[in-house]
Amino acid sequence: MIELSSQMQQFFPEPNAFDKVTVAEGDVVRAKEGRRTFRFEHDNKGYFAKVHMGIGWGEIWKNLSQFRLPVVDASNEWKAVKLLESVNVDTVSIVGKGVRGLNPATRQSFVIMDELHEKIELEDFLKDFGGVTGEKALRLKRKLVRTVAAAARNMHGAGMNHRDFYLCHFHIEDRDWSTWSEDEAIRLPLLDLHRAQIRSAVPRRWLAKDLGALLFSAIDCQISDRDLVAFLKEYLGAEWKTELAKNSGVWKDVVKRASGFYQKHRGKPPELPGVFANFS
């Protein structure tokens, strides 16, 4: 199976378009576990491609022995994008995809995406707010918090968990933020979806893992107790206090995961804002 937009059909024409994608060259961003991610240009426009050339049985058994589902092709990425688009979560735009082969160890596949205009990782942006200060920085931060919360709510509500749900996988535009006004919508496309899982509902373990990763990545980003309350209001709804108490076990798991990540990577326990400090 192969599907290409008209622009990509020009760049990777038949015959053998699939083979042309798999051997295409560009600026390699990552090459690991049988997967190569690279950037290329066509008609002065940038694209990113992820090419999977088979991970081998060794990697498959390794993942299964660790109770992890191995990622054997690029279909996870395009299925996740389709779901996010259906629930109004900003993400990448796919212009090409393909898969061939029945053997999961040697299956070949690819996904091609438009290059994003939003190139700054949100985790980095939150450390200085693009140079904005004072009351405007506070309003901007709250807008970003609510936007992330809405994306998490819609994604989890649709039965998808990300598995690497850190702030760095949300991207934001590099622009003059001093001209930003509060009524402007902000795009925060969510990236790196190749490990996403989709079910009828997200199991508690994976919900806690996603939210724990998100909290961990926010701890050093000037996130206050009021910011977390804004997140919870958006994520849980108007009755957020009732929902928080009703599902306290989940949120204890969230804090436990975030604290464990922080201790492991920072070498010290985190200082959690009040609303989550109560779940420590």
Helices and strands as residue ranges (DSSP letters): E 2-4, H 6-11, H 17-22, E 27-32, E 35-42, E 45-52, H 56-65, H 75-86, E 94-100, E 108-114, E 120-121, H 122-125, G 129-131, H 134-157, E 160-161, G 167-169, E 171-172, G 177-179, E 197-198, H 204-218, H 225-236, H 240-246, H 248-266, H 274-277
